[in-house]
Amino acid sequence: MLTEIKNVRQIPDEGLRRWFIDKDMDLILWYEGEGEGPTGFQIAYDKRSVQRTVTWKISESGRSTLTCDGPYNKKRLIRLLEQNGSNLDPEIMKLILASLRDQLT
């Protein structure tokens, strides 16, 4: 189950950052500021074998883009998130899963 790391180091000009971890994946969420919805996320999964990373961000123009660092298994990533992200805010899960389903082929 994904667990939030408290007191995560914040990087200037990156926005507010939250970080969740478990044995199989890391999830980083970026926010423009407190009380606002996520403006991006990065998921590193299969950490114990051939790690893959998927990044989603909203640009200044409002368009969203999703990139990955190589071949990925969309169904596996969604399944891992559904299994390990049950304690995440439901709106965050909805955003992440919708972004993956809509943009990854």
C-alpha positions in Angstrom: 0.0 0.0 0.0 1.3 3.4 -0.9 2.4 5.4 2.2 3.1 9.1 2.1 6.6 10.3 3.1 6.2 13.2 5.4 8.5 16.4 5.2 9.5 15.7 1.6 12.2 18.0 0.3 10.6 20.7 -1.8 12.5 21.9 -4.9 12.3 25.6 -5.9 10.1 26.3 -8.9 8.7 22.8 -9.0 5.6 23.5 -7.0 4.5 21.6 -3.9 5.6 18.0 -4.0 4.1 15.0 -2.2 5.7 11.5 -2.4 4.1 8.1 -1.7 6.1 4.8 -1.7 5.6 1.1 -1.3 7.7 -2.0 -2.3 6.6 -1.9 -6.0 6.2 1.8 -6.8 6.8 5.4 -6.0 4.2 8.1 -6.8 5.2 11.8 -6.8 2.4 14.4 -7.1 3.1 18.1 -7.9 0.7 20.9 -7.0 0.8 24.6 -7.9 0.1 25.4 -4.3 -1.7 24.2 -1.2 -5.4 23.4 -1.6 -5.2 23.1 -5.4 -5.4 19.9 -7.5 -2.4 18.1 -8.9 -0.6 19.6 -11.9 1.4 16.5 -12.5 2.5 13.1 -11.3 5.3 10.6 -11.8 5.0 6.9 -11.2 8.0 4.7 -10.9 6.9 1.0 -10.9 8.5 -2.5 -10.9 11.2 -1.1 -8.7 12.5 -4.5 -7.8 13.1 -5.6 -11.4 13.2 -3.4 -14.6 11.9 -0.1 -13.2 9.7 2.0 -15.5 8.7 5.7 -15.1 5.6 7.4 -16.4 5.2 11.2 -16.0 2.0 13.3 -16.6 2.0 17.1 -16.4 -0.3 19.9 -17.2 1.4 22.6 -19.3 0.9 26.4 -18.8 -1.5 26.3 -21.7 -3.6 23.7 -19.9 -2.8 20.8 -22.1 -1.7 17.6 -20.5 1.1 15.3 -21.7 2.1 11.9 -20.6 5.5 10.4 -21.3 7.3 7.2 -20.3 10.9 6.2 -20.2 10.5 3.1 -22.4 8.2 0.1 -22.9 5.5 -0.2 -20.3 2.6 -2.5 -19.5 -0.4 -0.2 -19.2 -2.7 -2.9 -17.8 -0.1 -3.9 -15.2 0.5 -0.3 -14.1 -3.2 0.4 -13.7 -3.6 -2.9 -11.8 -0.7 -2.0 -9.4 -2.2 1.4 -8.8 -5.7 0.0 -8.1 -4.1 -2.6 -5.7 -1.7 -0.3 -3.9 -3.4 3.1 -4.0 -6.5 2.3 -2.1 -5.6 4.8 0.7 -5.0 7.7 -1.7 -7.6 10.4 -2.0 -10.3 9.1 -4.4 -10.1 12.3 -6.6 -6.3 11.8 -7.0 -6.8 8.1 -8.0 -9.5 9.1 -10.4 -7.2 11.7 -12.1 -4.3 9.3 -12.3 -6.3 6.4 -13.7 -8.1 8.6 -16.2 -4.9 10.1 -17.4 -3.3 6.7 -17.9 -6.4 5.2 -19.6 -6.8 8.2 -21.9 -3.2 8.8 -22.9 -1.2 5.6 -22.8 -1.5 3.3 -25.8 
